[in-house]
Amino acid sequence: MTILRAIWALARREFIRFIRQPQRVVGSIGQPVLFWLFLGTGFAGSFRPPGMEGVSYLEFFYPGVLLMLLLFASIFSSITVIEDRDQGFLQGVLVAPVPRLAIVFGKVLGGTLIALTQAVLFLMLAPFLGVSLSAGGVALILFVLLLTAFGFTALGFLCAWSLKSTAGFHAIMMVFLMPLWLLSGALFPIQHVPDWLHGVMAANPVTHALVLLRLPFYHTVPQILNDHDFWGALGVVVAWVGVCLGLALVRVERREQGVRNP
C-alpha cells in the first residue's frame, strides 16, 4: 500500500502541475490541430494511393496526428524529471523509504494520464470527419492510446533520467524520437514505399501502434479481434512497452557513482 500511495502521489503531482498551466494545455492541443488542418489540407489534392479510394488525406492523417499528440505529450511530460532534479525534489524522493520502482511508475503514470487526456480531447474531432465509431471501437481506441502513451512516457523517462539539461533532451527528441513518428506510416502509407524503407518502418514499434489506432476507424470490433494483423501489432506494442519500462527500472536502480578519491 505504501508503494501504491507513492505512485499515486507522484502521478497526481504530475497531472496537477499540467492542468495548472493553461498555456501548456492550449499549446499541446492547438499545435496538433493546426498541424492536422494545414498539412492535411495541403496534401489533400495529391493524395491518391492505390487501394484507398474515397479516403481523404485529412481522414488518413487523423490517426497519425493522434499518435503525434501522444508522442509529444508523453515525451515532453518527462522533462519534469530533469526539472525535479534541478529543483532538488527528485533527490528528496530518492531518499524516501519507498522502492525506486515507485518513482518510475509514478512519473510514467502521471505522463500517461496527461497524454491520454489530450488525446481524448482530440478524439472528439472524429465526428467532423464523418467517421462513426461504435462504443466498442471507442473503447478499443482508448485502450490502444493508454498502452501507447505508457510506452512513450517510459521511453521519455528513460532518456530524461540520463540527461542533465532540457536542451539535451530536446536534441534527443528531434534526432531520435521524432523519426519514430515520421517512419510510422502517419504521413504516408507503408505499403507504397521502397523495400528498404518498408523494412525500417516495419521494424519501428510505433508503426504497429498506428496500425492498432487505424483499425477501429474502418472495422468492427469482432472483425478486428479476428484479424491476425491486430494481434501481431498488439504483441509488438506490448513487448515494446515492456522493454521501455524494464530499461527505465534498471536505469533508476543503478546508483550513480561519484568520483573516487585518490
PyRosetta script that sets phi, psi and omega in degrees:
from pyrosetta import init, pose_from_sequence

init()
pose = pose_from_sequence("MTILRAIWALARREFIRFIRQPQRVVGSIGQPVLFWLFLGTGFAGSFRPPGMEGVSYLEFFYPGVLLMLLLFASIFSSITVIEDRDQGFLQGVLVAPVPRLAIVFGKVLGGTLIALTQAVLFLMLAPFLGVSLSAGGVALILFVLLLTAFGFTALGFLCAWSLKSTAGFHAIMMVFLMPLWLLSGALFPIQHVPDWLHGVMAANPVTHALVLLRLPFYHTVPQILNDHDFWGALGVVVAWVGVCLGLALVRVERREQGVRNP")
pose.set_psi(1, -34.0)
pose.set_omega(1, 177.7)
pose.set_phi(2, -62.7)
pose.set_psi(2, -41.1)
pose.set_omega(2, 178.9)
pose.set_phi(3, -63.5)
pose.set_psi(3, -44.8)
pose.set_omega(3, -178.9)
pose.set_phi(4, -63.2)
pose.set_psi(4, -40.2)
pose.set_omega(4, 178.1)
pose.set_phi(5, -65.0)
pose.set_psi(5, -39.4)
pose.set_omega(5, 178.6)
pose.set_phi(6, -65.9)
pose.set_psi(6, -42.7)
pose.set_omega(6, 178.5)
pose.set_phi(7, -61.0)
pose.set_psi(7, -47.2)
pose.set_omega(7, -178.1)
pose.set_phi(8, -66.3)
pose.set_psi(8, -37.9)
pose.set_omega(8, 179.9)
pose.set_phi(9, -62.8)
pose.set_psi(9, -43.8)
pose.set_omega(9, 179.1)
pose.set_phi(10, -67.5)
pose.set_psi(10, -42.3)
pose.set_omega(10, -179.8)
pose.set_phi(11, -64.8)
pose.set_psi(11, -42.5)
pose.set_omega(11, 179.4)
pose.set_phi(12, -64.2)
pose.set_psi(12, -39.3)
pose.set_omega(12, 178.5)
pose.set_phi(13, -61.8)
pose.set_psi(13, -42.8)
pose.set_omega(13, 179.0)
pose.set_phi(14, -61.3)
pose.set_psi(14, -45.2)
pose.set_omega(14, -176.0)
pose.set_phi(15, -68.7)
pose.set_psi(15, -43.0)
pose.set_omega(15, 179.6)
pose.set_phi(16, -64.0)
pose.set_psi(16, -39.9)
pose.set_omega(16, 178.1)
pose.set_phi(17, -62.0)
pose.set_psi(17, -33.7)
pose.set_omega(17, 179.1)
pose.set_phi(18, -69.7)
pose.set_psi(18, -50.4)
pose.set_omega(18, -174.7)
pose.set_phi(19, -72.1)
pose.set_psi(19, -15.8)
pose.set_omega(19, 176.8)
pose.set_phi(20, -85.5)
pose.set_psi(20, 4.9)
pose.set_omega(20, 176.4)
pose.set_phi(21, -119.4)
pose.set_psi(21, 85.1)
pose.set_omega(21, -175.0)
pose.set_phi(22, -57.3)
pose.set_psi(22, -37.9)
pose.set_omega(22, -179.5)
pose.set_phi(23, -63.9)
pose.set_psi(23, -32.8)
pose.set_omega(23, 177.8)
pose.set_phi(24, -70.2)
pose.set_psi(24, -38.1)
pose.set_omega(24, 178.7)
pose.set_phi(25, -65.1)
pose.set_psi(25, -48.1)
pose.set_omega(25, -179.3)
pose.set_phi(26, -64.1)
pose.set_psi(26, -44.4)
pose.set_omega(26, -179.1)
pose.set_phi(27, -64.9)
pose.set_psi(27, -38.3)
pose.set_omega(27, -178.1)
pose.set_phi(28, -68.2)
pose.set_psi(28, -29.4)
pose.set_omega(28, 178.0)
pose.set_phi(29, -89.5)
pose.set_psi(29, -39.7)
pose.set_omega(29, -175.3)
pose.set_phi(30, -66.4)
pose.set_psi(30, -38.4)
pose.set_omega(30, -178.0)
pose.set_phi(31, -61.8)
pose.set_psi(31, -49.8)
pose.set_omega(31, 178.3)
pose.set_phi(32, -62.6)
pose.set_psi(32, -36.6)
pose.set_omega(32, 179.5)
pose.set_phi(33, -63.2)
pose.set_psi(33, -45.9)
pose.set_omega(33, 178.9)
pose.set_phi(34, -65.4)
pose.set_psi(34, -41.6)
pose.set_omega(34, 178.4)
pose.set_phi(35, -60.2)
pose.set_psi(35, -43.2)
pose.set_omega(35, -179.9)
pose.set_phi(36, -65.9)
pose.set_psi(36, -45.9)
pose.set_omega(36, -177.3)
pose.set_phi(37, -68.0)
pose.set_psi(37, -48.3)
pose.set_omega(37, -175.3)
pose.set_phi(38, -70.1)
pose.set_psi(38, -51.0)
pose.set_omega(38, -178.7)
pose.set_phi(39, -69.9)
pose.set_psi(39, -38.6)
pose.set_omega(39, 178.8)
pose.set_phi(40, -64.2)
pose.set_psi(40, -40.6)
pose.set_omega(40, 178.1)
pose.set_phi(41, -71.1)
pose.set_psi(41, -38.5)
pose.set_omega(41, -178.1)
pose.set_phi(42, -65.8)
pose.set_psi(42, -36.4)
pose.set_omega(42, -178.7)
pose.set_phi(43, -93.1)
pose.set_psi(43, -0.3)
pose.set_omega(43, -175.3)
pose.set_phi(44, -60.7)
pose.set_psi(44, -38.5)
pose.set_omega(44, -176.4)
pose.set_phi(45, -73.2)
pose.set_psi(45, -22.1)
pose.set_omega(45, -176.5)
pose.set_phi(46, -107.8)
pose.set_psi(46, 4.9)
pose.set_omega(46, -177.6)
pose.set_phi(47, -89.9)
pose.set_psi(47, 100.2)
pose.set_omega(47, 180.0)
pose.set_phi(48, -139.2)
pose.set_psi(48, 56.7)
pose.set_omega(48, -179.4)
pose.set_phi(49, -73.1)
pose.set_psi(49, 143.0)
pose.set_omega(49, 178.0)
pose.set_phi(50, -61.4)
pose.set_psi(50, 140.5)
pose.set_omega(50, 177.6)
pose.set_phi(51, 83.1)
pose.set_psi(51, 1.1)
pose.set_omega(51, -179.6)
pose.set_phi(52, -127.0)
pose.set_psi(52, 37.5)
pose.set_omega(52, 178.8)
pose.set_phi(53, -64.0)
pose.set_psi(53, 139.3)
pose.set_omega(53, 179.1)
pose.set_phi(54, 87.4)
pose.set_psi(54, -4.7)
pose.set_omega(54, 177.9)
pose.set_phi(55, -100.7)
pose.set_psi(55, 116.8)
pose.set_omega(55, 178.8)
pose.set_phi(56, -75.6)
pose.set_psi(56, 162.6)
pose.set_omega(56, 179.5)
pose.set_phi(57, -69.0)
pose.set_psi(57, -33.0)
pose.set_omega(57, 176.3)
pose.set_phi(58, -59.9)
pose.set_psi(58, -40.1)
pose.set_omega(58, 179.1)
pose.set_phi(59, -71.2)
pose.set_psi(59, -42.7)
pose.set_omega(59, 179.4)
pose.set_phi(60, -64.1)
pose.set_psi(60, -39.0)
pose.set_omega(60, -173.9)
pose.set_phi(61, -78.9)
pose.set_psi(61, -17.4)
pose.set_omega(61, -174.5)
pose.set_phi(62, -58.5)
pose.set_psi(62, -51.6)
pose.set_omega(62, 177.8)
pose.set_phi(63, -61.9)
pose.set_psi(63, -31.8)
pose.set_omega(63, 178.3)
pose.set_phi(64, -66.0)
pose.set_psi(64, -39.4)
pose.set_omega(64, 177.5)
pose.set_phi(65, -70.1)
pose.set_psi(65, -35.6)
pose.set_omega(65, 175.3)
pose.set_phi(66, -60.1)
pose.set_psi(66, -40.4)
pose.set_omega(66, 177.6)
pose.set_phi(67, -69.4)
pose.set_psi(67, -37.5)
pose.set_omega(67, 177.7)
pose.set_phi(68, -63.7)
pose.set_psi(68, -39.8)
pose.set_omega(68, 178.5)
pose.set_phi(69, -61.5)
pose.set_psi(69, -42.8)
pose.set_omega(69, 177.1)
pose.set_phi(70, -61.3)
pose.set_psi(70, -43.0)
pose.set_omega(70, -178.9)
pose.set_phi(71, -60.5)
pose.set_psi(71, -52.5)
pose.set_omega(71, -177.3)
pose.set_phi(72, -65.5)
pose.set_psi(72, -44.4)
pose.set_omega(72, -177.9)
pose.set_phi(73, -65.0)
pose.set_psi(73, -43.4)
pose.set_omega(73, -178.1)
pose.set_phi(74, -69.2)
pose.set_psi(74, -48.0)
pose.set_omega(74, -176.3)
pose.set_phi(75, -66.0)
pose.set_psi(75, -47.0)
pose.set_omega(75, -175.7)
pose.set_phi(76, -72.3)
pose.set_psi(76, -22.4)
pose.set_omega(76, 174.3)
pose.set_phi(77, -66.8)
pose.set_psi(77, -20.8)
pose.set_omega(77, 179.2)
pose.set_phi(78, -76.2)
pose.set_psi(78, -12.7)
pose.set_omega(78, 177.2)
pose.set_phi(79, -60.0)
pose.set_psi(79, -25.5)
pose.set_omega(79, -179.5)
pose.set_phi(80, -62.6)
pose.set_psi(80, -20.4)
pose.set_omega(80, 175.4)
pose.set_phi(81, -61.9)
pose.set_psi(81, -44.8)
pose.set_omega(81, 179.2)
pose.set_phi(82, -68.5)
pose.set_psi(82, -42.0)
pose.set_omega(82, -179.6)
pose.set_phi(83, -64.7)
pose.set_psi(83, -42.1)
pose.set_omega(83, 179.4)
pose.set_phi(84, -65.2)
pose.set_psi(84, -33.3)
pose.set_omega(84, 177.5)
pose.set_phi(85, -67.6)
pose.set_psi(85, -42.5)
pose.set_omega(85, -178.9)
pose.set_phi(86, -67.0)
pose.set_psi(86, -33.5)
pose.set_omega(86, -177.4)
pose.set_phi(87, -86.8)
pose.set_psi(87, -6.0)
pose.set_omega(87, 178.2)
pose.set_phi(88, 90.3)
pose.set_psi(88, -5.7)
pose.set_omega(88, -178.6)
pose.set_phi(89, -67.3)
pose.set_psi(89, -39.8)
pose.set_omega(89, -176.9)
pose.set_phi(90, -65.2)
pose.set_psi(90, -38.0)
pose.set_omega(90, 178.5)
pose.set_phi(91, -62.7)
pose.set_psi(91, -36.6)
pose.set_omega(91, 177.7)
pose.set_phi(92, -66.6)
pose.set_psi(92, -37.0)
pose.set_omega(92, 178.7)
pose.set_phi(93, -69.6)
pose.set_psi(93, -37.7)
pose.set_omega(93, -177.4)
pose.set_phi(94, -64.1)
pose.set_psi(94, -31.4)
pose.set_omega(94, -179.2)
pose.set_phi(95, -92.4)
pose.set_psi(95, -0.2)
pose.set_omega(95, 178.2)
pose.set_phi(96, -70.0)
pose.set_psi(96, 153.3)
pose.set_omega(96, -177.4)
pose.set_phi(97, -79.6)
pose.set_psi(97, 54.4)
pose.set_omega(97, 175.9)
pose.set_phi(98, -133.2)
pose.set_psi(98, 150.3)
pose.set_omega(98, 177.9)
pose.set_phi(99, -61.4)
pose.set_psi(99, 152.2)
pose.set_omega(99, -179.0)
pose.set_phi(100, -68.4)
pose.set_psi(100, -20.2)
pose.set_omega(100, 177.6)
pose.set_phi(101, -64.4)
pose.set_psi(101, -24.5)
pose.set_omega(101, 176.7)
pose.set_phi(102, -64.8)
pose.set_psi(102, -34.4)
pose.set_omega(102, 177.6)
pose.set_phi(103, -64.7)
pose.set_psi(103, -46.1)
pose.set_omega(103, -179.0)
pose.set_phi(104, -62.3)
pose.set_psi(104, -52.7)
pose.set_omega(104, -176.8)
pose.set_phi(105, -66.6)
pose.set_psi(105, -36.0)
pose.set_omega(105, 179.3)
pose.set_phi(106, -65.6)
pose.set_psi(106, -49.3)
pose.set_omega(106, 179.6)
pose.set_phi(107, -66.4)
pose.set_psi(107, -41.3)
pose.set_omega(107, -179.0)
pose.set_phi(108, -68.1)
pose.set_psi(108, -41.2)
pose.set_omega(108, 178.5)
pose.set_phi(109, -64.6)
pose.set_psi(109, -40.4)
pose.set_omega(109, 177.8)
pose.set_phi(110, -61.9)
pose.set_psi(110, -46.3)
pose.set_omega(110, 177.8)
pose.set_phi(111, -64.5)
pose.set_psi(111, -35.5)
pose.set_omega(111, 178.3)
pose.set_phi(112, -64.8)
pose.set_psi(112, -42.3)
pose.set_omega(112, 178.6)
pose.set_phi(113, -64.6)
pose.set_psi(113, -38.1)
pose.set_omega(113, 177.5)
pose.set_phi(114, -63.5)
pose.set_psi(114, -48.0)
pose.set_omega(114, -179.4)
pose.set_phi(115, -65.2)
pose.set_psi(115, -40.4)
pose.set_omega(115, -178.4)
pose.set_phi(116, -66.3)
pose.set_psi(116, -38.3)
pose.set_omega(116, 178.1)
pose.set_phi(117, -61.5)
pose.set_psi(117, -45.3)
pose.set_omega(117, 179.3)
pose.set_phi(118, -66.2)
pose.set_psi(118, -39.2)
pose.set_omega(118, -179.9)
pose.set_phi(119, -65.3)
pose.set_psi(119, -38.0)
pose.set_omega(119, 178.8)
pose.set_phi(120, -64.9)
pose.set_psi(120, -40.3)
pose.set_omega(120, 177.1)
pose.set_phi(121, -62.1)
pose.set_psi(121, -42.5)
pose.set_omega(121, 179.1)
pose.set_phi(122, -69.9)
pose.set_psi(122, -30.8)
pose.set_omega(122, -180.0)
pose.set_phi(123, -65.4)
pose.set_psi(123, -22.2)
pose.set_omega(123, 178.8)
pose.set_phi(124, -67.2)
pose.set_psi(124, -13.0)
pose.set_omega(124, 177.4)
pose.set_phi(125, -81.8)
pose.set_psi(125, -8.6)
pose.set_omega(125, -176.8)
pose.set_phi(126, -56.7)
pose.set_psi(126, -41.3)
pose.set_omega(126, 179.9)
pose.set_phi(127, -59.8)
pose.set_psi(127, -25.7)
pose.set_omega(127, 179.4)
pose.set_phi(128, -70.7)
pose.set_psi(128, -14.1)
pose.set_omega(128, 175.8)
pose.set_phi(129, -87.1)
pose.set_psi(129, -4.7)
pose.set_omega(129, -175.8)
pose.set_phi(130, 80.6)
pose.set_psi(130, 15.0)
pose.set_omega(130, -179.4)
pose.set_phi(131, -95.7)
pose.set_psi(131, 124.9)
pose.set_omega(131, 178.2)
pose.set_phi(132, -102.3)
pose.set_psi(132, 122.7)
pose.set_omega(132, -179.5)
pose.set_phi(133, -108.2)
pose.set_psi(133, 134.6)
pose.set_omega(133, 174.9)
pose.set_phi(134, -76.2)
pose.set_psi(134, 167.3)
pose.set_omega(134, 177.8)
pose.set_phi(135, -61.5)
pose.set_psi(135, -38.4)
pose.set_omega(135, 177.3)
pose.set_phi(136, -66.7)
pose.set_psi(136, -37.1)
pose.set_omega(136, 178.0)
pose.set_phi(137, -65.3)
pose.set_psi(137, -41.3)
pose.set_omega(137, 178.2)
pose.set_phi(138, -64.6)
pose.set_psi(138, -42.6)
pose.set_omega(138, 179.2)
pose.set_phi(139, -62.7)
pose.set_psi(139, -39.1)
pose.set_omega(139, 179.4)
pose.set_phi(140, -67.8)
pose.set_psi(140, -39.9)
pose.set_omega(140, 177.6)
pose.set_phi(141, -63.3)
pose.set_psi(141, -42.9)
pose.set_omega(141, 179.5)
pose.set_phi(142, -62.9)
pose.set_psi(142, -38.1)
pose.set_omega(142, 177.4)
pose.set_phi(143, -64.2)
pose.set_psi(143, -43.8)
pose.set_omega(143, 179.4)
pose.set_phi(144, -65.7)
pose.set_psi(144, -41.0)
pose.set_omega(144, 178.1)
pose.set_phi(145, -61.5)
pose.set_psi(145, -43.6)
pose.set_omega(145, 179.3)
pose.set_phi(146, -62.5)
pose.set_psi(146, -45.5)
pose.set_omega(146, -178.9)
pose.set_phi(147, -65.4)
pose.set_psi(147, -44.7)
pose.set_omega(147, -178.5)
pose.set_phi(148, -67.6)
pose.set_psi(148, -42.1)
pose.set_omega(148, 178.2)
pose.set_phi(149, -61.7)
pose.set_psi(149, -37.3)
pose.set_omega(149, 177.7)
pose.set_phi(150, -63.2)
pose.set_psi(150, -41.3)
pose.set_omega(150, 178.5)
pose.set_phi(151, -66.8)
pose.set_psi(151, -44.4)
pose.set_omega(151, 178.5)
pose.set_phi(152, -61.4)
pose.set_psi(152, -43.7)
pose.set_omega(152, -177.7)
pose.set_phi(153, -67.3)
pose.set_psi(153, -39.7)
pose.set_omega(153, 177.1)
pose.set_phi(154, -63.1)
pose.set_psi(154, -39.0)
pose.set_omega(154, 177.5)
pose.set_phi(155, -66.7)
pose.set_psi(155, -42.4)
pose.set_omega(155, 177.2)
pose.set_phi(156, -63.7)
pose.set_psi(156, -40.0)
pose.set_omega(156, 177.2)
pose.set_phi(157, -61.7)
pose.set_psi(157, -42.8)
pose.set_omega(157, 180.0)
pose.set_phi(158, -60.4)
pose.set_psi(158, -42.2)
pose.set_omega(158, 179.5)
pose.set_phi(159, -69.8)
pose.set_psi(159, -44.3)
pose.set_omega(159, -175.1)
pose.set_phi(160, -67.7)
pose.set_psi(160, -31.2)
pose.set_omega(160, -177.0)
pose.set_phi(161, -64.0)
pose.set_psi(161, -31.1)
pose.set_omega(161, -176.4)
pose.set_phi(162, -92.9)
pose.set_psi(162, -3.4)
pose.set_omega(162, -176.8)
pose.set_phi(163, -105.2)
pose.set_psi(163, 153.5)
pose.set_omega(163, -176.1)
pose.set_phi(164, -106.9)
pose.set_psi(164, -11.0)
pose.set_omega(164, -177.1)
pose.set_phi(165, -141.5)
pose.set_psi(165, 152.7)
pose.set_omega(165, 177.6)
pose.set_phi(166, -69.2)
pose.set_psi(166, -29.4)
pose.set_omega(166, 177.8)
pose.set_phi(167, -62.6)
pose.set_psi(167, -42.5)
pose.set_omega(167, 176.8)
pose.set_phi(168, -64.9)
pose.set_psi(168, -35.5)
pose.set_omega(168, 178.3)
pose.set_phi(169, -64.9)
pose.set_psi(169, -42.9)
pose.set_omega(169, 178.4)
pose.set_phi(170, -62.8)
pose.set_psi(170, -37.4)
pose.set_omega(170, 178.7)
pose.set_phi(171, -64.2)
pose.set_psi(171, -43.9)
pose.set_omega(171, 177.4)
pose.set_phi(172, -62.3)
pose.set_psi(172, -39.2)
pose.set_omega(172, -179.8)
pose.set_phi(173, -59.0)
pose.set_psi(173, -47.2)
pose.set_omega(173, -174.9)
pose.set_phi(174, -76.4)
pose.set_psi(174, -33.5)
pose.set_omega(174, -175.0)
pose.set_phi(175, -85.6)
pose.set_psi(175, -35.9)
pose.set_omega(175, -173.2)
pose.set_phi(176, -111.6)
pose.set_psi(176, -47.1)
pose.set_omega(176, -172.2)
pose.set_phi(177, -80.8)
pose.set_psi(177, -37.5)
pose.set_omega(177, -179.7)
pose.set_phi(178, -61.3)
pose.set_psi(178, -41.2)
pose.set_omega(178, 176.9)
pose.set_phi(179, -60.1)
pose.set_psi(179, -25.0)
pose.set_omega(179, 175.6)
pose.set_phi(180, -58.9)
pose.set_psi(180, -38.6)
pose.set_omega(180, 178.0)
pose.set_phi(181, -78.0)
pose.set_psi(181, -42.8)
pose.set_omega(181, -178.1)
pose.set_phi(182, -61.1)
pose.set_psi(182, -33.0)
pose.set_omega(182, -178.0)
pose.set_phi(183, -102.8)
pose.set_psi(183, 32.2)
pose.set_omega(183, 179.8)
pose.set_phi(184, -103.9)
pose.set_psi(184, -6.3)
pose.set_omega(184, -174.0)
pose.set_phi(185, 92.3)
pose.set_psi(185, 10.4)
pose.set_omega(185, 180.0)
pose.set_phi(186, -72.1)
pose.set_psi(186, -35.5)
pose.set_omega(186, -177.1)
pose.set_phi(187, -92.1)
pose.set_psi(187, -29.3)
pose.set_omega(187, -177.4)
pose.set_phi(188, -151.3)
pose.set_psi(188, 152.2)
pose.set_omega(188, -178.2)
pose.set_phi(189, -65.9)
pose.set_psi(189, 140.0)
pose.set_omega(189, -179.7)
pose.set_phi(190, -70.7)
pose.set_psi(190, -22.0)
pose.set_omega(190, -175.4)
pose.set_phi(191, -72.5)
pose.set_psi(191, -16.3)
pose.set_omega(191, -173.1)
pose.set_phi(192, -121.0)
pose.set_psi(192, 44.8)
pose.set_omega(192, 178.7)
pose.set_phi(193, -123.6)
pose.set_psi(193, 162.5)
pose.set_omega(193, 176.6)
pose.set_phi(194, -57.8)
pose.set_psi(194, 157.1)
pose.set_omega(194, -175.1)
pose.set_phi(195, -59.1)
pose.set_psi(195, -41.6)
pose.set_omega(195, -177.9)
pose.set_phi(196, -65.0)
pose.set_psi(196, -38.1)
pose.set_omega(196, 179.2)
pose.set_phi(197, -73.0)
pose.set_psi(197, -34.0)
pose.set_omega(197, 177.0)
pose.set_phi(198, -61.3)
pose.set_psi(198, -40.7)
pose.set_omega(198, 178.5)
pose.set_phi(199, -64.1)
pose.set_psi(199, -41.3)
pose.set_omega(199, 178.6)
pose.set_phi(200, -64.2)
pose.set_psi(200, -43.6)
pose.set_omega(200, -178.6)
pose.set_phi(201, -68.3)
pose.set_psi(201, -36.5)
pose.set_omega(201, 179.4)
pose.set_phi(202, -67.1)
pose.set_psi(202, -29.5)
pose.set_omega(202, 178.7)
pose.set_phi(203, -81.6)
pose.set_psi(203, -9.0)
pose.set_omega(203, -178.5)
pose.set_phi(204, -82.6)
pose.set_psi(204, 118.3)
pose.set_omega(204, -179.4)
pose.set_phi(205, -63.1)
pose.set_psi(205, -26.2)
pose.set_omega(205, 179.7)
pose.set_phi(206, -68.0)
pose.set_psi(206, -28.4)
pose.set_omega(206, 175.2)
pose.set_phi(207, -59.2)
pose.set_psi(207, -42.2)
pose.set_omega(207, -178.9)
pose.set_phi(208, -72.0)
pose.set_psi(208, -31.8)
pose.set_omega(208, 174.6)
pose.set_phi(209, -64.5)
pose.set_psi(209, -37.4)
pose.set_omega(209, 178.7)
pose.set_phi(210, -68.9)
pose.set_psi(210, -35.2)
pose.set_omega(210, 175.2)
pose.set_phi(211, -59.4)
pose.set_psi(211, -43.9)
pose.set_omega(211, 179.1)
pose.set_phi(212, -63.7)
pose.set_psi(212, -35.5)
pose.set_omega(212, 179.8)
pose.set_phi(213, -72.2)
pose.set_psi(213, -35.8)
pose.set_omega(213, -175.0)
pose.set_phi(214, -76.7)
pose.set_psi(214, -32.5)
pose.set_omega(214, -173.7)
pose.set_phi(215, -56.7)
pose.set_psi(215, -44.7)
pose.set_omega(215, -178.3)
pose.set_phi(216, -64.7)
pose.set_psi(216, -16.7)
pose.set_omega(216, 179.7)
pose.set_phi(217, -76.7)
pose.set_psi(217, -19.7)
pose.set_omega(217, -173.6)
pose.set_phi(218, -127.8)
pose.set_psi(218, -5.7)
pose.set_omega(218, -177.7)
pose.set_phi(219, -136.6)
pose.set_psi(219, 154.5)
pose.set_omega(219, 175.7)
pose.set_phi(220, -78.5)
pose.set_psi(220, 164.3)
pose.set_omega(220, -178.8)
pose.set_phi(221, -61.6)
pose.set_psi(221, -44.3)
pose.set_omega(221, 176.9)
pose.set_phi(222, -59.5)
pose.set_psi(222, -38.8)
pose.set_omega(222, 177.7)
pose.set_phi(223, -64.2)
pose.set_psi(223, -40.7)
pose.set_omega(223, -179.0)
pose.set_phi(224, -65.6)
pose.set_psi(224, -43.2)
pose.set_omega(224, -177.7)
pose.set_phi(225, -67.9)
pose.set_psi(225, -19.5)
pose.set_omega(225, 176.8)
pose.set_phi(226, -97.6)
pose.set_psi(226, 6.8)
pose.set_omega(226, -177.8)
pose.set_phi(227, -95.8)
pose.set_psi(227, 123.7)
pose.set_omega(227, 179.4)
pose.set_phi(228, -66.2)
pose.set_psi(228, -30.9)
pose.set_omega(228, 178.5)
pose.set_phi(229, -62.3)
pose.set_psi(229, -35.9)
pose.set_omega(229, 179.6)
pose.set_phi(230, -63.9)
pose.set_psi(230, -47.9)
pose.set_omega(230, -177.7)
pose.set_phi(231, -69.0)
pose.set_psi(231, -35.1)
pose.set_omega(231, 176.1)
pose.set_phi(232, -65.4)
pose.set_psi(232, -44.8)
pose.set_omega(232, 178.6)
pose.set_phi(233, -65.7)
pose.set_psi(233, -39.1)
pose.set_omega(233, 178.9)
pose.set_phi(234, -63.5)
pose.set_psi(234, -40.1)
pose.set_omega(234, 178.3)
pose.set_phi(235, -62.5)
pose.set_psi(235, -41.0)
pose.set_omega(235, 179.1)
pose.set_phi(236, -64.6)
pose.set_psi(236, -44.7)
pose.set_omega(236, -177.7)
pose.set_phi(237, -66.4)
pose.set_psi(237, -42.8)
pose.set_omega(237, 178.6)
pose.set_phi(238, -61.9)
pose.set_psi(238, -42.4)
pose.set_omega(238, 178.3)
pose.set_phi(239, -63.9)
pose.set_psi(239, -41.1)
pose.set_omega(239, 179.2)
pose.set_phi(240, -62.9)
pose.set_psi(240, -44.1)
pose.set_omega(240, 178.4)
pose.set_phi(241, -62.7)
pose.set_psi(241, -43.1)
pose.set_omega(241, 179.5)
pose.set_phi(242, -62.7)
pose.set_psi(242, -41.2)
pose.set_omega(242, 179.5)
pose.set_phi(243, -65.6)
pose.set_psi(243, -45.8)
pose.set_omega(243, -180.0)
pose.set_phi(244, -61.7)
pose.set_psi(244, -43.4)
pose.set_omega(244, -179.6)
pose.set_phi(245, -68.3)
pose.set_psi(245, -40.1)
pose.set_omega(245, 178.7)
pose.set_phi(246, -63.9)
pose.set_psi(246, -43.5)
pose.set_omega(246, 178.3)
pose.set_phi(247, -64.1)
pose.set_psi(247, -37.5)
pose.set_omega(247, 177.7)
pose.set_phi(248, -64.1)
pose.set_psi(248, -41.3)
pose.set_omega(248, 178.6)
pose.set_phi(249, -64.5)
pose.set_psi(249, -42.4)
pose.set_omega(249, 179.2)
pose.set_phi(250, -63.9)
pose.set_psi(250, -41.5)
pose.set_omega(250, -178.2)
pose.set_phi(251, -65.8)
pose.set_psi(251, -39.2)
pose.set_omega(251, -178.8)
pose.set_phi(252, -72.0)
pose.set_psi(252, -34.6)
pose.set_omega(252, 179.7)
pose.set_phi(253, -70.7)
pose.set_psi(253, -21.5)
pose.set_omega(253, -179.9)
pose.set_phi(254, -75.8)
pose.set_psi(254, 119.9)
pose.set_omega(254, 179.7)
pose.set_phi(255, -74.5)
pose.set_psi(255, 139.1)
pose.set_omega(255, 175.8)
pose.set_phi(256, -73.8)
pose.set_psi(256, 132.4)
pose.set_omega(256, -179.4)
pose.set_phi(257, -94.0)
pose.set_psi(257, 130.2)
pose.set_omega(257, 179.0)
pose.set_phi(258, -84.1)
pose.set_psi(258, -176.3)
pose.set_omega(258, -179.6)
pose.set_phi(259, -80.3)
pose.set_psi(259, 129.6)
pose.set_omega(259, 179.4)
pose.set_phi(260, -76.2)
pose.set_psi(260, 140.6)
pose.set_omega(260, 176.5)
pose.set_phi(261, -78.3)
pose.set_psi(261, 139.7)
pose.set_omega(261, 179.2)
pose.set_phi(262, -67.7)
pose.dump_pdb("model.pdb")
